[in-house]
Amino acid sequence: MEKLYFENDNDAIIALRNKYEILKNEVGKVIVGQDEVVKDVILSIFCRSHALLVGVPGLAKTLMITTIAKALGLSFNRIQFTPDLMPSDIMGTEILDETRNFKFIKGPVFANIVLADEINRTPPKTQSALLEAMQERSVSMAGTTYQLPNPFFVLATQNPIEQEGTYPLPEAQLDRFMFNILLDYPSVAEEIDIVKNTVTQNLPEPEVVMSMEEVVFYQEFMKKIPIVDNVYQYAVNLSVMTRPNTPKAHQWANEYLAWGAGPRASQNFIVAARAHAVINGKYSPDIEDVKAVAPNILRHRLVRNYKAEAEGISMEDIIQEFINA
């Protein structure tokens, strides 16, 4: 593993850029295609944030997250969300031990990376149990607060086409995810490679390319990346124009949105733009970096109205209009 001390910030940026390339290649040994999705998941990890992956079944969402966790050398737990899942099944529970004292048994949330598989299949009571963990990075039980491991990420998956037996995530919880990442079908050539790799041989095991200490170091280093004022201004203006019936609202916001993005979107624009700039070899983010991360940040924070649905105006159309403006 590389040293965690650098003579200057430029050396650290170069090291992180190189680490990202190695990590991406290591994940590519298992995951065919989906380069943009892999990049976005890695970005959310470097940003110390959570990500929601949305795609139809069979697109290797679970395998992708498992592979990234292995390549980063982080502890990993998968929670399969079902309608009968209880909060204690995630957080843990107290039991009476042999000495007749209560003892807290930690649940699967106590891991560096938690895969919340099909998160919209569990009722709101259980969904909300994950809220404190995502925001505070701690679990409260019987008056005692237990700190979660550092680093800690929730990477959740969601099936967008099957609505029977699902519970849509509340807006407050959706807002805790920095990214809403869409997975699309692979190309024909990529699918041929997928079939060849999976039906004729065992999948290769990714090598560990970073340590837990390195992940934490680079997360903290991200906060030191300088940002010029016009990037802050652009990020805030982009959020403000999405809010219908406000003084600076974009025409499309008034026409096609019922609800716009809050201040957390502005914060995430800056945080994600920093990471995006670094993995592309820049020493400071610019407006193009904000534009690059904007769709994943806005996708789950905007609410279309009936007029947009009736006229066939998609969320991607609306977001692109804001970015172009």
N, C-alpha and C positions, 0 to 999 in steps of 0.2 A: 504494500500500500504506500501511496505517496505521503510525503511529509505534510504536516498541517501548519507549517510556518513558511511564509513567503516574504522575501525582502520588500516587495511592493505589491500593490493591488493588481498591477498589470500581469505579474507572474501568476497570481492566483486565478485571474480570468482565463489565461491561457491554459492553466492546469485543468480548470473546470471544463473548458471547451473540449480538451482532449479526453477527459473522463467521460463526457457526454457521448462522444463519438464511439468510444470503446463500449460503453453501456448499450448504446443503440445497436451496435453490431452484434453484441452478445445476445440481446433479445431477438435480433433478426435470425439467429440460428434456429429458433423455435417458432417464431411468429412470421409468417410469410406476408409481405405487404403491410398495410395499415401503418405506414411510416409516420404519417401525421398524427394518428391516434397515439402511437407509442411516444412521440415527441411531447404531446400534450399531457400525457400521464406523468412523464418524467418532469415536465415543467411544474406541474402541481406539487410534486414531491419537493423539488428544490425551493418552491415558494412556501413550504410548510402549510399546505392547504389540502382540501379534499376535492375529489372529482366524482362526477356521476357519468357513467358510460351508458348510453342508450342505443340499443340495437336489437335486431331480431335474433332469435336463437340460432346458435351454430356459428357465430362470428368470432369465437375464441376470446370472448371478453374475460372469462375466468382464467383461462390459460395465460393470457397476456399479463394479468395482474400477478399471478403466481410466479411467472418467469421473471418479472421485474423485481419482485421481492427477493427471489433467490439471487439474482445478479447483484443486488445491493447488500446481500448478507444480513437482511433484517428478518426479525421474527414475523411470522405470518399466521393469521387465523381466518378461516372462512366461516361465515354464518349464513346458513340458508334460511331466508326469511319465509315464513309460512303463516297462514291465518291463525294458527294456534300458538305461535311463538310468544312467550311472556318476557317482560323486561328482565327478570332474573336470569333468563336463559342467555342474555347478552352481557349483563353487568356482573352477575355473580349473586351469591346468596349466603346467608348466615346459617350455620348449622350448630347443633349442640354436640361438642366433642366428648371424648371419654372422660374428661375432667369436669364435665357439666358446665363448661364455659362456652360462650358463643364464639365461633370462629368463622371468619369471612373466607369463603372459597371464591377466588377470582374467576370471572367469566371469560369468554373468548375475546372480549373487547380489549383485554390486557395484552396487546401485541403491538409491534411497530406498524404493521400494515394490516388493517381489517378489511376483508372483502365482504361487503353487505350484499349478498347475492339476491337479486330480485327484491329490492328493498320495498317496492310498492305492493308486495303481497301480504304484508303484516298490518294489523290495525294501528290507528293513530297512537294508542297508548304505548305500544312497543316502539313505534317510530320515534316518539318523543323521548323515550329513554336514551336514545342515541344522541339527542340534541346536546345535553350537557357535556358528554364525552367529546363531541365534535368542537364545541365552542370553548369549553373551559379546560379540556384535556384532563378531566378528573371524573371520578365516580363517587357519589355520596350514598352511603348506606348506613342506616341506623345512627345518624348523627356524626359519622366519621367520613372524612374525605380521603379518598385514595387517588394518588397521582398516577396517571397513565404513563407508559414508557415514552421516552424521548429518543428519536422522533416518533410521531404518531400521525397516521393518515387513515381516513376512511375512503375507500374506493368502492363505490356502490354501482351495481348494474340494474338496469330496468328494461323490461320488454315493452316497446311502445304499441304493439299491435293487439295484445291480449288484454282485454279489460275486465273479463269475468273473474270475480274473486280477487280484485285488486283494490287498493286504497290509495288514491292520489296523494302524493306527499304535500303537506301543508307548505304554504309559501315561506313561512319562517324557517323551515328546515331546508327547503330548496336553496334559500339565500345563503346557507352555511357552506354550500358547495361552491368553490371558486369557478370550476369549469363544468359545463354540461357538454359532453363530448359525444358526437354522433358517429356511429360506426356504420359504414355502408358495405354492400356486397363487394367481394374481391373481384378483380378483373378475371377474364377467362384464363389468361396465362398464369396468374397467381393461384387460381383455384386448381389448375392442373398440378402445380407444384405442391399445393396443400395435400391433395389426394395422394400424390406419389410419396410424400414424406410420411403420411399417417397410416397408409395401408400396407407399406412394404417394409417399414423398419421402425424401431423405437425412436422417439424424439430425443434429440441430444439434450444433455443437461447444461444449462448455462453456468459459466464460471463466475465466481464472486469477483467483482471488479472494483467495489468500493466497500469501505467499512462503515459501521454505524457512526463512528467518530467523524469520518469525512463528510457524511451526509449532514450531520449537525453543524460542522464547521462551515460548509458551503451555504447552508441556510442562513447562518448568522452573517456570513460575508455578503450575501445579497443585499442586506440592509445598508451596506456601505457604498453601493453603486451610486454615483452622483446622477442627479436628474435636473434638467434645466426647466425653467418656469413654464415655457411654452408647452411642454409635454404635460405638466400638471393641468394647465389651462385647457388643453385639448381633451384630456381625460374627463374633466369635470363637465365641459360643454357637451361631450358626447352623452353623458348620463342625463344632463339637464334636458336636452332636446327630446328625450324619450318620454317625458312626463306630460301627459295630456292636460290641456286646460291650465297650463302655467305660462307665465310671460314669455319664456324662451322655447316653448314647445315647437317641434317641427310639425309641419302641416300633416304629415303622415301619422304622427303621434295623436293629434286631435281627431283624425279621421278613422284610424284603424286600431288604436290601442285603448284598452280599458284601464290599464295600469302600466306605469313606467318603472325604470330602474331606480333604486335608492342609492344612498351614499356608499354602501358597501361595494357597489359596482365600480364607482370611481376609485376606491382604494385598490380593488383587485386589478383594474386596468394598469395601475402603476406597478404593483407587485409583480404581475405576470409579464409586463413589458420589460422589466429589468432582467428577469430570467431569460426571456426570449432574446434580448440583445446579447447577453453573455454567451449563450450557446451558439450564436451566430458570429462570435468573434468581435463584438462591439464593446467599447468601454463605457458606453452610456446609452440608454434607450432614446429613440426618437419617435416621432408620431407614427411612422410606419410600423414600429413594434406594437404600439397600442392598437392600430388597425388589425394587425395579425391575430391578436388574442381576443379582440372584441366579440366575435361571434359566439365563442364558447362561454363568454362571461354574460352576455345579454340574453342568450337563448332561453334560459329558464327564469329570467327576471322580468320579462315583458309578458303582458297578457293581452292577446288579441280580442277584439270585440266581435259582435255578430256580423258587422258589415265586412270586416276583413275575411271572415270565413265564407260569407255569401259571395264575395267577389273573387274568391280563390287567391287572395293575397297571403302568401306563406310567411312564416316568421323569418325565414332566410331572406326573403324579398325586403321585408321591413328593415331588418338589421343592415343589409347592404345599402339601402337608401340612406340610413343615418350615417354610415361610414363615408359614403360618397359626398354627403353634404358637409 
